[in-house]
Amino acid sequence: MVKILRGVVHGRTIELDAEPGIEDGRTVEVIVRSKTLPGPPPGWRPGSTETAAGMMAEHWTEDDDRILEEIERERHRPSTREIPE
């Protein structure tokens, strides 16, 4: 039997929106897919450092700066080459 149900995760428990129609104690296989919610993630506040850049700030090194500068130079290099005559 395959049935798609929605629910809310509470730790290791998933509270379903409807009865699954399966007797209590039956072994089941569960595939969990997170539904994308509109707006920022729960707990996010404007000005929060919990952004991709903010979370990595304390791990940033001079080597990372060098790599980004190299990528930027490559982006501006001509993509075509001249054909010798």
N, C-alpha and C positions, 0 to 999 in steps of 0.2 A: 504494500500500500504506500502511496506517495501523497502527502498532503502538505501544502505550504501554509504555515501559521506565522503570525507576527508575535513578538513578545518584547520584554524588557529584561536586561541582564541585571542581576543583583548578586555580585560576587560569583559563586559557582552555580547559582540558580537562575533559570530563565523562566520568568512569569509569562505564560502565554495569554493572548487576548481571547482565545476560545478553547473549548475542550478539544483535546486531540483525537478523541474517539478511540483510544487504545486503553486496554485494561491496565490497572495499576500493577506495577512490577514487571511489565514487559520490557525487554531489552530493545532499544532503538538506536538508530544511527542518526546523528545530528550534524547538519552542515550549517554553520553560522555565517551570515553575511551581514555586515553593518549597513544600515540604511543611512544614506547621506542626509544630514539635516541642514536646512538653510541657516546661514549665519555662522558666527564664530563658534568654536568648540566650547563646551561647558567649562566655566571657570575662567575664561579669557576676559581680560579687562583692557580697555584702551590704555596704551602706554606700557603694556606688559612687555617684558623681554622674552616672552615665550613665543617667539617667531623663529623661523628657521635660522635667520642670521643671529638673532639674539641668543638662541640656545647654543650656538657654536662659538660665540664670541670668546669665551674663556679658553677655548681649545685652539684658537687661531694662532698660527706661527708665521714667522718671516718667510718660511718656505712656501706657505700658502699664498702670500703676497707675490712672491716670485713667479709661481705657477700662473696666477691670474694675469700678471703683466705679460707673460709669454703668450698666453691665449689671446690677449688683447692685441699684441703685435701681429700675431698670425692672422687675426681677423682683418687687419688693415693692409696686409700684404696683397699685391695684385694677384688675382686668381688666374690670369692668363700670362703667358710668356711670349716674348717677341721671337719671331722666326728669323734666323740669320739669312741674309741674302747672299 
